[in-house]
Amino acid sequence: MKVNLTSQEILDKEFKTTIRGYNQDEVDEFLDLVIQDYDSLQKEIEALKEENRKLKTTSKPNASTSTSSQTKQRGQINYDVLQRLSNLEKAVFGKRYSE
């Protein structure tokens, strides 16, 4: 993102006055508000960039290993449940049901 002005450049900007010019106090007050918003946005952008960097470095390696690990655990749990169900059916219905 290319920024054209810094908050300091906005603060230091001098406008020429003419006979029918703008009220200098009003312009200064408005520019003060613009500077405050500008600074807030810059801080938020920097914080989000930092958070993004942290998330990229911590989530990539862990995501692939945890996903494959979770898949293996689910597969093992499913197998265990099916095995127990099969044993229960044999116990309840006898050998004829399992064949």
C-alpha positions as CSV (number, residue, x, y, z in Angstrom):
1,M,0.0,0.0,0.0
2,K,1.5,3.3,-1.1
3,V,0.9,6.2,1.3
4,N,1.1,9.7,-0.1
5,L,1.2,11.6,3.1
6,T,2.4,11.0,6.6
7,S,0.6,12.4,9.6
8,Q,3.5,14.8,10.1
9,E,3.2,16.1,6.6
10,I,-0.5,16.7,7.1
11,L,0.3,18.5,10.4
12,D,3.0,20.7,8.7
13,K,0.9,21.6,5.7
14,E,0.6,25.4,5.3
15,F,-2.3,26.8,3.3
16,K,-2.1,30.2,1.6
17,T,-4.7,32.7,2.8
18,T,-6.7,35.1,0.7
19,I,-9.2,37.7,1.4
20,R,-12.1,35.3,0.9
21,G,-10.2,32.2,2.2
22,Y,-11.2,29.5,4.6
23,N,-11.3,30.0,8.3
24,Q,-7.8,28.9,9.4
25,D,-9.0,27.6,12.8
26,E,-11.6,25.4,11.2
27,V,-9.1,24.0,8.7
28,D,-6.7,23.3,11.5
29,E,-9.3,21.5,13.6
30,F,-10.3,19.4,10.7
31,L,-6.7,18.5,9.9
32,D,-6.2,17.5,13.5
33,L,-9.1,15.0,13.2
34,V,-7.7,13.7,9.9
35,I,-4.3,13.2,11.6
36,Q,-5.8,11.3,14.5
37,D,-7.7,9.0,12.2
38,Y,-4.7,8.6,10.0
39,D,-2.5,7.6,13.0
40,S,-5.1,5.2,14.3
41,L,-5.4,3.5,10.9
42,Q,-1.6,3.2,10.6
43,K,-1.4,1.6,14.0
44,E,-4.1,-0.8,13.2
45,I,-2.5,-1.7,9.9
46,E,0.8,-2.4,11.6
47,A,-0.9,-4.5,14.3
48,L,-2.8,-6.5,11.7
49,K,0.4,-7.1,9.7
50,E,2.1,-8.4,12.8
51,E,-0.8,-10.6,13.7
52,N,-0.9,-11.9,10.1
53,R,2.8,-12.7,10.2
54,K,2.5,-14.6,13.5
55,L,-0.5,-16.6,12.2
56,K,1.3,-17.5,9.0
57,T,4.4,-18.7,10.9
58,T,2.5,-20.7,13.6
59,S,-0.4,-22.2,11.7
60,K,1.3,-23.6,8.6
61,P,3.4,-26.4,10.1
62,N,0.9,-27.3,12.8
63,A,-2.1,-27.3,10.5
64,S,-0.8,-30.1,8.3
65,T,0.4,-32.3,11.1
66,S,-2.6,-31.8,13.3
67,T,-5.0,-32.5,10.4
68,S,-3.3,-35.8,9.5
69,S,-3.1,-36.7,13.2
70,Q,-6.8,-36.0,13.7
71,T,-7.6,-38.1,10.6
72,K,-5.7,-41.0,11.9
73,Q,-7.3,-40.7,15.4
74,R,-10.8,-40.6,13.8
75,G,-10.0,-43.7,11.7
76,Q,-8.8,-45.6,14.8
77,I,-11.9,-44.5,16.8
78,N,-14.2,-45.6,13.9
79,Y,-12.4,-49.0,13.7
80,D,-12.7,-49.5,17.5
81,V,-16.4,-48.6,17.4
82,L,-17.1,-51.0,14.6
83,Q,-15.1,-53.8,16.3
84,R,-17.1,-53.3,19.5
85,L,-20.3,-53.3,17.6
86,S,-19.4,-56.5,15.8
87,N,-18.5,-58.1,19.2
88,L,-21.8,-56.9,20.7
89,E,-23.8,-58.3,17.8
90,K,-22.1,-61.7,18.1
91,A,-22.8,-61.8,21.8
92,V,-26.5,-60.8,21.4
93,F,-27.4,-62.7,18.3
94,G,-24.9,-65.5,18.3
95,K,-22.7,-66.8,15.7
96,R,-25.4,-67.1,13.0
97,Y,-25.8,-63.3,12.7
98,S,-22.2,-62.6,12.1
99,E,-22.0,-65.0,9.2
